[in-house]
Amino acid sequence: MTSSNHTDSEGSGEALDEATVERLLDQAELASGHAYAPYSKLSVGAALLMPDGNVVLGCNVENASYGLTMCAERNAIFRAVAEYGHEAKPTALAVAAPGTPIAPCGACRQVAYESNPDMLVVFRSEERGLERISARDLLPHGFTFEPSP
């Protein structure tokens, strides 16, 4: 992937072409193959497009203590923070589960929103097929916090 696939300057993925969106979905589906999902049997993958054109992958990792389970989307975003620092603003996030329509959960929507509210989020839904929506629109009234100096 190269940054030429990303055409806007504000960090929004709205301008991504269909070929790039499909490549991200394909990469998310491949990442789902690494998921550890012995309890739900639902393997999910995520592909996060960074401003430099690189893609950071994530998959869900379940735990017998269900609250410790981590979703694919948060794994990808947290991995991007570890690799790029918290200042980097991802431009797009694709989510896929082979053969199953899937959308980000509420926690993942909040993390995506904080990462970049203008980031494009793409996934397949039963109702509408391929969904393309900003993190801001996926989570209206997302939580923000400005720490005191």
SVG drawing of the C-alpha trace seen along z (x, -y; Angstrom):
<svg xmlns="http://www.w3.org/2000/svg" viewBox="-31 -23 38 46">
<polyline fill="none" stroke="black" stroke-width="0.4" points="0.0,0.0 1.2,-3.4 0.1,-6.8 -1.1,-7.6 -4.2,-5.6 -5.0,-8.2 -6.0,-11.5 -7.3,-13.8 -5.2,-15.9 -7.4,-16.0 -6.9,-12.3 -10.3,-11.3 -10.6,-8.1 -13.7,-9.3 -11.7,-9.7 -10.4,-6.1 -11.1,-4.4 -12.9,-1.1 -9.8,0.9 -8.1,-0.4 -11.2,0.4 -11.4,3.9 -7.6,4.4 -8.2,3.3 -11.1,5.7 -9.1,8.5 -6.2,7.8 -8.7,7.7 -10.1,11.1 -6.5,12.5 -5.8,11.1 -8.8,12.9 -7.0,16.2 -4.7,15.3 -7.6,14.8 -7.8,16.8 -11.5,17.4 -12.1,20.8 -15.2,19.6 -17.2,17.6 -15.8,19.3 -16.0,15.9 -12.7,14.9 -12.4,11.2 -9.7,9.2 -9.0,5.5 -6.8,3.6 -5.8,0.0 -4.5,-2.3 -1.9,-4.7 -1.1,-8.1 2.2,-6.8 0.2,-4.1 1.3,-1.2 -1.4,1.1 -1.5,2.3 -3.3,5.5 -5.2,6.8 -7.3,9.8 -9.5,10.7 -8.0,12.6 -10.4,14.2 -9.8,15.2 -11.6,17.6 -12.2,14.5 -14.4,12.9 -13.8,9.4 -10.1,9.8 -11.0,10.5 -9.6,8.0 -11.4,7.1 -9.5,7.0 -10.2,3.3 -8.7,2.3 -5.8,4.6 -5.0,2.9 -5.4,-0.6 -3.3,0.1 -0.6,1.8 -0.5,-1.3 0.0,-3.5 2.8,-1.3 4.4,-1.4 3.7,-5.0 3.0,-6.9 -0.3,-8.4 0.0,-11.4 -0.5,-9.3 -4.0,-9.5 -5.2,-6.4 -7.1,-7.2 -9.2,-4.0 -10.2,-0.9 -11.6,2.2 -13.2,5.0 -14.0,8.5 -15.1,11.9 -15.1,14.5 -18.6,15.4 -20.2,13.2 -21.3,9.6 -19.7,7.8 -19.6,4.2 -17.4,2.8 -18.7,3.1 -19.3,0.0 -15.9,0.1 -14.1,0.3 -16.3,-2.6 -15.1,-4.8 -11.4,-3.8 -11.7,-4.5 -13.4,-7.8 -10.7,-8.9 -8.0,-7.7 -9.4,-9.8 -13.1,-10.8 -12.8,-11.4 -11.3,-8.0 -13.3,-5.9 -14.6,-2.7 -15.6,0.1 -17.4,3.4 -20.1,5.6 -23.6,5.5 -26.6,7.8 -28.8,4.8 -26.8,2.7 -23.8,4.8 -20.6,2.8 -20.8,-0.1 -18.5,-3.2 -18.9,-5.5 -16.7,-7.9 -15.9,-7.0 -17.7,-10.2 -20.9,-9.0 -20.5,-5.5 -20.5,-6.8 -22.5,-10.0 -21.6,-12.0 -18.4,-10.0 -16.8,-10.7 -13.9,-13.1 -11.8,-14.2 -9.4,-17.1 -7.0,-16.5 -6.1,-19.5 -2.6,-20.8"/>
</svg>
